[in-house]
Amino acid sequence: MPRVLVAGGGLAGLAAATALAQSGCDVELAEARPFLGGRASSYPHQDETIDNCQHVLLRCCVNLLDLYARLGVADKVRFYREFFFIEPGGRMSVMKAGVLPAPLHFTGSFARLRFLGLADKAAIARAMLAIRRGTAPRTTMGEWLRGMRQTARAVSRFWGPVLVSAINEDLDRMAAEHGFQVFREGFLAGSGAHEMGVPAVPLSDLYARAPGVRIHYRTTATGVIEDSGRAAAVDCSGIPLAADAFVLAVPFERAGALVPGLRFDGWEHSPITGVHLWFDRPVTSLPHAALLDRTIQWFFNKSEGRYLQLVISASRSVLDTPRAEIIRMAVDELAEFLPVVRGVQVVKAHVVKEVRATFSAVPGLVRPGCESRWPNVFLAGDWTNSGWPATMEGAVRSGYIAAEAVSRYLGRPARFLK
Ligand SMILES: Cc1cc2nc3c(=O)[nH]c(=O)nc-3n(C[C@H](O)[C@H](O)[C@H](O)COP(=O)(O)OP(=O)(O)OC[C@H]3O[C@@H](n4cnc5c(N)ncnc54)[C@H](O)[C@@H]3O)c2cc1C
């Protein structure tokens, strides 16, 4: 049985390891931390387990869903068909698929959105047609939207809320190709592709088992040991772990140290800030909502309306803000959307600033493929050229792409990518 070593137990490493183990390889996984899941994981906070930040997916994330099926946890994700938008003051609009076939399935609810005027909607419809028909330009999404003469309100209340959270980057930094992809694959594709999946359990519960994979926790890959032009082993916390093939599935800022010559000149991170708020009584019955015109962009109802997780994507503006001030701002803003918040007690609050949440998806970034300088070492991670932005789906795609390359190298080609 061919032996494979995977370094890194985030979604990319887990996807590669699980797929290879299920196709008959003997797989070991070295993970630096004492848990799996990487950036999409949970940790104990006081008396409960909380996610480092809310993670959501769309039904079009078919590879991530395939991995959940392999891990036996596909039923732990709850899908929602409706997107709720709330304006300051509390007025709510709902976007959902209607009876028309794709790509017209949102037409009815889009026409009824109350936070946009007629001119905004006409401009959005025009741009959506161009996205459907055209090729993405090599500019930022913001520049493209200006060229499409979008109204200020269409940008701040529609394009921004959808895309900044999907790509984790500001419209004026985000490559237009990613913006096009979100709408093509999520919102213009077959009805159902847009449905939003929210894990119904802490993220760490999704990776409780990786069938057939031997996991070494607290084990850090520090270098590749070469023999006759191939990798013979990877040094893992001082112990050389030998294998026939290797997958390095570590974040890009770590990959450069393991693979000489792999360079990330000009690459930057884009941060995400999560604010966890616990109230003494329920403040909403909605499962989630996009919040318009303020710093906080989304809330997710984590437990009966008493525990909400608020998300700020591309959160550079609050990185230097003290946590206590972020909590004050978050509660004040939330009260504008959910007036009931004014009369309740915040019993607990917690802020997570993920400074290195994702790479910044600017135009012209050249993402490496899965090959490395060694014929039997392959790269995976949301930063590799997976065809998707830095997301859980992108990470799993990269893991499957690397696993397919390993299989080819081992002379037993297999197909994992959906
Ligand atoms: C706050 C936040 C919110 C997000 N929200 C969403 C969302 O809603 N939807 C979505 O799709 N995506 C979201 N993302 C992005 C998503 O989490 C990532 O794209 C994805 O999890 C990346 O997976 P990965 O396996 O490529 O990398 P990672 O998750 O970073 O995994 C790499 C693993 O390698 C380990 N490691 C590092 N160095 C070594 C070493 N030398 N040896 C061994 N192990 C090592 C790390 O400990 C880690 O476990 C979010 C990210 C963040 C931070």
The ligand as an SDF file (V2000), in Angstrom:
LIG
                    3D

 53 58  0  0  0  0  0  0  0  0999 V2000
  -12.6430   34.3190   10.5300 C   0  0  0  0  0  0  0  0  0  0  0  0
  -12.8140   33.5460    9.2730 C   0  0  0  0  0  0  0  0  0  0  0  0
  -14.0600   33.4170    8.6950 C   0  0  0  0  0  0  0  0  0  0  0  0
  -14.1940   32.6970    7.5010 C   0  0  0  0  0  0  0  0  0  0  0  0
  -15.4420   32.5230    6.9830 N   0  0  0  0  0  0  0  0  0  0  0  0
  -15.5990   31.6990    5.9170 C   0  0  0  0  0  0  0  0  0  0  0  0
  -16.8880   31.3670    5.4620 C   0  0  0  0  0  0  0  0  0  0  0  0
  -17.9070   31.8130    5.9940 O   0  0  0  0  0  0  0  0  0  0  0  0
  -16.9900   30.5270    4.4050 N   0  0  0  0  0  0  0  0  0  0  0  0
  -15.8980   29.9890    3.7800 C   0  0  0  0  0  0  0  0  0  0  0  0
  -16.0720   29.2060    2.8430 O   0  0  0  0  0  0  0  0  0  0  0  0
  -14.6590   30.2920    4.1990 N   0  0  0  0  0  0  0  0  0  0  0  0
  -14.4830   31.1200    5.2530 C   0  0  0  0  0  0  0  0  0  0  0  0
  -13.2330   31.4130    5.7070 N   0  0  0  0  0  0  0  0  0  0  0  0
  -12.0590   30.8930    4.9510 C   0  0  0  0  0  0  0  0  0  0  0  0
  -11.7590   29.4330    5.2980 C   0  0  0  0  0  0  0  0  0  0  0  0
  -11.7240   29.2540    6.6930 O   0  0  0  0  0  0  0  0  0  0  0  0
  -10.4110   29.0620    4.7210 C   0  0  0  0  0  0  0  0  0  0  0  0
  -10.3610   29.4100    3.3550 O   0  0  0  0  0  0  0  0  0  0  0  0
  -10.1200   27.5580    4.8250 C   0  0  0  0  0  0  0  0  0  0  0  0
  -10.5010   27.0490    6.0660 O   0  0  0  0  0  0  0  0  0  0  0  0
   -8.6300   27.3550    4.5910 C   0  0  0  0  0  0  0  0  0  0  0  0
   -8.3000   25.9880    4.7290 O   0  0  0  0  0  0  0  0  0  0  0  0
   -6.8130   25.5000    4.4610 P   0  0  0  0  0  0  0  0  0  0  0  0
   -6.7740   24.0490    4.7610 O   0  0  0  0  0  0  0  0  0  0  0  0
   -6.3650   25.9540    3.1300 O   0  0  0  0  0  0  0  0  0  0  0  0
   -5.8920   26.3090    5.4880 O   0  0  0  0  0  0  0  0  0  0  0  0
   -5.8970   26.2910    7.0900 P   0  0  0  0  0  0  0  0  0  0  0  0
   -7.2790   26.2160    7.5990 O   0  0  0  0  0  0  0  0  0  0  0  0
   -5.0870   27.4790    7.5000 O   0  0  0  0  0  0  0  0  0  0  0  0
   -5.1560   24.9570    7.4820 O   0  0  0  0  0  0  0  0  0  0  0  0
   -3.7540   24.8380    7.5330 C   0  0  0  0  0  0  0  0  0  0  0  0
   -3.4130   23.9040    8.6790 C   0  0  0  0  0  0  0  0  0  0  0  0
   -2.0000   23.6770    8.6600 O   0  0  0  0  0  0  0  0  0  0  0  0
   -1.5230   23.7050    9.9990 C   0  0  0  0  0  0  0  0  0  0  0  0
   -0.1000   24.0180    9.9010 N   0  0  0  0  0  0  0  0  0  0  0  0
    0.4930   25.2100    9.6560 C   0  0  0  0  0  0  0  0  0  0  0  0
    1.8160   25.0610    9.5560 N   0  0  0  0  0  0  0  0  0  0  0  0
    2.0660   23.7400    9.7480 C   0  0  0  0  0  0  0  0  0  0  0  0
    3.2550   22.9560    9.7310 C   0  0  0  0  0  0  0  0  0  0  0  0
    4.4430   23.5190    9.4830 N   0  0  0  0  0  0  0  0  0  0  0  0
    3.1500   21.6310    9.9850 N   0  0  0  0  0  0  0  0  0  0  0  0
    1.9450   21.0500   10.1990 C   0  0  0  0  0  0  0  0  0  0  0  0
    0.7860   21.7490   10.2230 N   0  0  0  0  0  0  0  0  0  0  0  0
    0.8570   23.0690    9.9720 C   0  0  0  0  0  0  0  0  0  0  0  0
   -2.3770   24.7590   10.6710 C   0  0  0  0  0  0  0  0  0  0  0  0
   -2.3630   24.5890   12.0750 O   0  0  0  0  0  0  0  0  0  0  0  0
   -3.7470   24.4900   10.0490 C   0  0  0  0  0  0  0  0  0  0  0  0
   -4.4710   23.5330   10.7820 O   0  0  0  0  0  0  0  0  0  0  0  0
  -13.0600   32.1330    6.8690 C   0  0  0  0  0  0  0  0  0  0  0  0
  -11.8030   32.2650    7.4550 C   0  0  0  0  0  0  0  0  0  0  0  0
  -11.6790   32.9570    8.6440 C   0  0  0  0  0  0  0  0  0  0  0  0
  -10.3170   33.0670    9.2710 C   0  0  0  0  0  0  0  0  0  0  0  0
  1  2  1  0
  2  3  1  0
  2 52  2  0
  3  4  2  0
  4  5  1  0
  4 50  1  0
  5  6  2  0
  6  7  1  0
  6 13  1  0
  7  8  2  0
  7  9  1  0
  9 10  1  0
 10 11  2  0
 10 12  1  0
 12 13  2  0
 13 14  1  0
 14 15  1  0
 14 50  1  0
 15 16  1  0
 16 17  1  0
 16 18  1  0
 18 19  1  0
 18 20  1  0
 20 21  1  0
 20 22  1  0
 22 23  1  0
 23 24  1  0
 24 25  2  0
 24 26  1  0
 24 27  1  0
 27 28  1  0
 28 29  2  0
 28 30  1  0
 28 31  1  0
 31 32  1  0
 32 33  1  0
 33 34  1  0
 33 48  1  0
 34 35  1  0
 35 36  1  0
 35 46  1  0
 36 37  1  0
 36 45  1  0
 37 38  2  0
 38 39  1  0
 39 40  1  0
 39 45  2  0
 40 41  1  0
 40 42  2  0
 42 43  1  0
 43 44  2  0
 44 45  1  0
 46 47  1  0
 46 48  1  0
 48 49  1  0
 50 51  2  0
 51 52  1  0
 52 53  1  0
M  END
$$$$
